[in-house]
Amino acid sequence: MSPSRILALVVAVLMAGALAMPSPVPAGQAPKKMKVGLVFDVGGRGDLSFNDMAYAGLERAGKEFSARITTKYLEPSAGGENREALLRLLAEDGYDLIFGIGFLFTDNIKKVAGQFPKVKFGLVDGFIEALNDGSNVVCLLFKEHEGSFLVGAAAALKSRTGKIGFVGGMKIPLIEKFEAGYIAGARYVKPKIEVFSDYAGTTGEAFRDPVKGKELALAQYDRGADIIYHASGATGIGVFEAASVKKRLAIGVDADQSLTVKPDLRRHILTSMLKRVDVAVYETIRAQVQGKFKGGYATFGLKENGVGYAVNQHNRSMIQDIAPRLDAIRKDIVAGKIKVPASRKELQ
């Protein structure tokens, strides 16, 4: 057989083998998309606060990586009893990355993540011990006390009565972190300021009770408070309504709430303490898409622009006179010159 015929035979065999091999992606079919799921906390989408910020991060990633991912979100039952069931539903359905929005998911994610080691999980506000870079869970944590310190200073600087208030949702260490930072910030600029504090309850329902929020806020305004900061999810809507009734001011939380409340309430919102849950969710999805997901812990504070205070067209005129002072305080916190307490115990 001539060399040319041998060469032709080898090429034919190689081509036949190549044709017989399965193609990784069938002709005319797009690559399989990564699936990202999210389960909201009590209050769900539409709380104008914590959950809506998480949704904003999911939505941004869904648009930016539309060719690579599909997204889905689920709402828990009223009391949140089905959190674990919803996480498991997504895991069993082949989702690659699943978020639990809120510390109440901690035990649920710890359990489900252990049963689905190939699935990645993002836990907002919850802490699971002994994680590392190779874990399939990342805890997304925030320095809420640092942002709260700034709005506490803002409240004290703008108060005319020398009395301000705080309304928390569920009385737990996480929400007391907001309270401690707020009181510390207020006292930093006005040591003799009086601060009233109340909580809506001791269960998850405390984050979705606007009636209770309004009741607590009205009582504080009646005691002389002229500005109230809430850290209470959908319960805070009641705080804004109370501010409108009493013609006083309130401070929002998590999202820039003067952009999301009803127009008639905007003029009563001095600012909002921004907690960038949207950034945490988006960045975690981006890392997953890029194959750079890392387990363990990711913390977002003033230095990382994970918290701060809101300025927009609705409140700029109210806050511009104290903005230079607030920005100076921010720089001192980032530089370590101001140590912000993260609990009632540290505050005292």
C-alpha positions in Angstrom: 0.0 0.0 0.0 1.4 3.4 -1.0 2.2 6.0 1.7 -0.5 8.3 0.4 -3.2 5.6 0.7 -2.0 4.8 4.3 -2.3 8.5 5.2 -5.8 8.6 3.7 -6.9 5.6 5.7 -5.5 7.0 9.0 -7.4 10.3 8.4 -10.6 8.4 7.6 -10.3 6.4 10.8 -9.7 9.5 12.9 -12.6 11.3 11.4 -14.9 8.3 12.0 -13.8 8.3 15.6 -14.4 12.0 16.0 -17.9 11.7 14.6 -18.7 8.8 16.9 -17.7 10.8 20.0 -20.6 12.6 21.8 -20.6 16.3 21.4 -20.4 18.2 24.8 -23.2 20.5 23.6 -25.6 19.3 20.9 -25.6 21.3 17.7 -27.9 24.2 17.8 -28.4 24.0 21.6 -27.1 26.6 24.1 -24.9 25.5 27.0 -26.8 24.5 30.1 -27.4 27.5 32.3 -26.4 27.7 36.0 -29.4 27.8 38.3 -29.5 30.3 41.2 -32.3 30.2 43.8 -33.2 32.5 46.6 -35.6 32.0 49.6 -36.8 35.2 51.2 -37.1 35.9 54.9 -40.4 36.5 56.7 -42.0 39.6 55.1 -41.0 38.4 51.7 -40.6 40.5 48.5 -42.3 43.9 48.8 -41.1 44.7 52.4 -39.3 47.8 50.9 -36.3 46.8 53.0 -34.2 43.7 53.7 -35.8 41.3 51.3 -36.2 43.8 48.5 -32.5 44.5 48.7 -31.7 40.8 48.3 -34.1 40.7 45.3 -32.3 43.7 43.7 -29.0 41.7 43.8 -30.6 38.7 42.3 -32.3 40.7 39.6 -29.1 42.6 38.7 -27.2 39.3 38.4 -30.0 37.8 36.4 -29.8 40.6 33.8 -26.1 40.9 33.7 -25.4 37.1 33.4 -28.6 36.2 31.5 -26.7 34.1 29.1 -25.2 32.0 31.9 -27.8 31.7 34.7 -31.5 31.4 35.4 -32.9 32.7 38.7 -35.9 31.9 40.9 -37.1 33.1 44.2 -39.5 31.5 46.7 -41.6 33.1 49.5 -41.8 31.4 52.9 -45.1 30.8 54.7 -46.3 33.5 57.1 -44.4 32.2 60.0 -41.5 30.9 58.0 -41.9 27.3 59.1 -41.2 25.9 55.6 -37.7 27.5 55.2 -35.9 24.2 55.2 -38.5 22.6 52.8 -38.0 25.5 50.3 -34.2 25.2 50.4 -34.4 21.4 50.0 -36.8 21.9 47.1 -34.3 24.0 45.2 -31.4 21.7 46.0 -33.3 18.7 44.8 -34.3 20.6 41.6 -30.6 20.9 40.7 -29.9 24.5 41.7 -26.2 25.3 41.8 -26.3 28.3 44.2 -29.1 28.9 46.8 -29.5 31.9 49.2 -31.3 32.0 52.5 -32.1 35.6 53.3 -31.9 36.1 57.1 -30.3 34.7 60.2 -33.3 32.5 60.8 -32.0 30.3 57.9 -28.9 29.4 59.8 -29.8 25.9 61.1 -31.7 25.1 57.9 -28.8 25.9 55.6 -26.4 24.1 57.9 -28.5 20.9 57.6 -29.4 21.1 53.9 -25.8 22.1 52.9 -24.5 19.0 54.7 -26.9 16.8 52.7 -26.1 18.5 49.3 -22.3 19.0 49.4 -22.2 19.8 45.7 -24.6 22.7 46.0 -23.3 26.1 47.1 -25.2 28.2 49.6 -25.2 31.9 50.6 -26.4 32.7 54.1 -27.2 36.3 54.8 -26.8 37.5 58.4 -26.3 33.9 59.8 -23.1 32.5 61.3 -22.1 28.9 61.0 -18.9 27.9 62.8 -15.8 26.3 61.4 -16.3 27.1 57.7 -13.4 27.6 55.4 -12.7 28.5 51.8 -13.5 25.0 50.6 -16.9 24.9 52.4 -20.1 24.9 50.3 -21.5 27.7 52.5 -20.5 31.4 52.6 -21.9 33.5 55.5 -22.6 37.0 54.2 -22.2 39.3 57.2 -22.5 43.1 57.8 -21.2 45.7 60.2 -24.7 47.2 60.8 -23.5 48.9 63.9 -21.1 51.1 61.8 -23.9 52.3 59.5 -26.2 52.8 62.5 -23.6 54.9 64.2 -23.7 57.4 61.3 -27.5 57.7 61.3 -27.5 57.9 65.1 -25.2 60.9 64.7 -27.5 62.3 62.0 -30.5 62.0 64.2 -28.8 63.7 67.2 -27.5 66.5 65.0 -30.9 67.2 63.5 -33.0 66.7 66.7 -34.6 69.8 68.1 -36.0 68.2 71.2 -32.9 66.3 72.4 -35.0 63.1 72.3 -34.8 60.5 69.6 -36.1 56.9 69.2 -35.3 53.4 68.0 -37.9 50.7 66.9 -36.5 47.2 66.4 -38.2 44.2 65.0 -37.4 40.9 66.7 -35.4 41.4 69.9 -32.3 39.5 69.1 -28.5 40.2 69.2 -28.5 41.1 65.5 -31.1 43.9 65.8 -29.5 45.0 69.1 -26.4 45.6 67.0 -28.3 48.3 65.1 -29.6 49.8 68.3 -26.1 49.9 70.0 -24.5 51.6 67.0 -27.4 54.1 66.7 -27.2 55.1 70.4 -23.4 55.3 70.3 -23.5 57.6 67.3 -26.1 59.8 68.8 -24.1 60.1 72.1 -20.9 60.7 70.2 -22.2 64.1 68.9 -24.6 64.9 71.8 -23.6 63.1 75.0 -26.8 64.1 76.8 -29.2 63.0 74.1 -32.1 60.8 75.3 -32.9 57.7 73.2 -36.1 55.6 73.5 -35.9 52.0 72.4 -38.7 49.5 71.8 -39.1 46.2 70.0 -42.0 44.8 68.1 -41.7 41.3 69.5 -39.6 38.1 70.1 -40.5 36.1 67.0 -40.1 36.5 63.3 -43.5 38.0 63.0 -42.0 41.1 64.6 -40.6 42.0 61.2 -44.0 42.1 59.5 -46.2 44.0 61.8 -46.7 47.6 60.6 -49.6 48.1 63.1 -47.2 47.4 66.0 -44.5 49.6 64.4 -46.9 52.5 64.2 -48.1 52.0 67.8 -44.6 52.0 69.2 -43.5 55.0 67.1 -46.5 57.1 68.1 -45.8 56.4 71.7 -42.2 57.6 71.3 -43.2 60.7 69.4 -45.7 61.5 72.2 -42.8 61.2 74.7 -40.9 64.0 72.8 -38.9 62.1 70.2 -38.7 64.0 66.9 -36.7 61.4 64.9 -37.1 57.6 65.1 -34.8 55.0 63.4 -36.3 51.6 62.7 -34.6 48.2 62.1 -37.7 46.2 61.7 -38.3 45.1 58.1 -41.9 45.7 57.0 -42.9 46.8 60.5 -41.1 50.0 59.7 -43.8 51.0 57.3 -45.8 51.7 60.4 -43.0 53.9 61.8 -43.1 56.0 58.6 -46.9 56.4 58.9 -46.5 57.5 62.5 -44.0 60.1 61.4 -46.5 61.4 58.9 -49.3 61.6 61.4 -47.1 63.5 64.0 -45.3 65.5 61.3 -41.9 64.3 62.6 -39.0 62.5 61.0 -38.0 58.8 60.7 -34.9 57.0 59.4 -35.2 53.9 57.2 -33.1 50.8 57.0 -31.4 48.4 54.6 -32.7 50.0 51.4 -32.9 53.7 50.5 -36.5 53.8 51.7 -37.5 57.3 50.6 -37.2 55.9 47.1 -39.7 53.0 47.7 -42.3 54.4 50.1 -45.5 56.1 49.1 -44.8 59.7 47.9 -46.6 61.3 50.8 -44.2 59.6 53.3 -41.0 60.7 51.6 -40.7 64.1 53.2 -40.7 62.4 56.6 -37.6 60.2 56.0 -34.4 62.0 57.0 -32.2 59.2 55.5 -31.8 55.5 55.6 -29.1 53.2 56.9 -28.0 51.3 53.8 -27.2 47.7 54.3 -26.1 46.5 50.9 -27.6 43.0 50.8 -27.9 43.5 47.1 -24.2 43.8 46.7 -23.5 40.7 48.8 -26.0 38.6 46.8 -24.7 39.9 43.4 -21.0 39.5 44.3 -21.7 35.9 45.4 -23.5 35.1 42.2 -20.7 36.7 40.1 -18.1 34.6 41.9 -20.1 31.5 41.2 -20.4 32.3 37.5 -16.7 33.0 37.3 -15.9 29.7 39.1 -14.4 31.6 42.0 -16.9 30.8 44.8 -15.3 30.7 48.2 -16.9 29.3 51.3 -16.4 30.8 54.8 -17.2 34.4 55.7 -17.5 37.6 53.8 -18.0 40.8 55.8 -19.3 44.2 54.5 -18.7 47.3 56.6 -18.1 51.0 55.9 -14.6 50.2 54.5 -16.2 47.9 51.9 -19.1 50.2 51.2 -21.4 47.5 52.6 -23.2 50.0 54.9 -23.7 53.7 54.8 -26.4 56.4 54.8 -28.7 57.4 51.9 -28.6 60.7 50.1 -31.0 61.4 47.2 -33.2 64.0 45.6 -35.8 63.7 48.3 -33.6 64.1 51.4 -30.6 66.0 50.1 -31.8 69.4 51.3 -32.6 67.9 54.8 -29.2 66.4 55.3 -26.7 68.5 53.4 -25.9 70.7 56.3 -24.6 67.8 58.4 -23.1 65.7 55.6 -19.6 67.0 56.1 -19.7 66.0 59.8 -21.1 62.6 58.9 -18.4 62.0 56.3 -15.7 63.0 58.8 -17.1 60.5 61.3 -17.2 57.8 58.6 -13.5 58.4 57.8 -12.6 58.1 61.5 -14.5 54.8 61.8 -12.7 53.4 58.7 -9.4 54.6 60.1 -10.0 52.9 63.4 -10.1 56.2 65.4 -13.7 55.5 66.5 -14.5 52.1 67.9 -18.2 51.3 67.3 -19.9 49.0 69.8 -21.6 46.0 68.3 -23.8 45.1 71.3 -25.6 46.6 74.2 -22.9 45.2 76.5 -20.2 46.9 74.5 -22.2 50.1 74.5 -22.4 50.2 78.2 
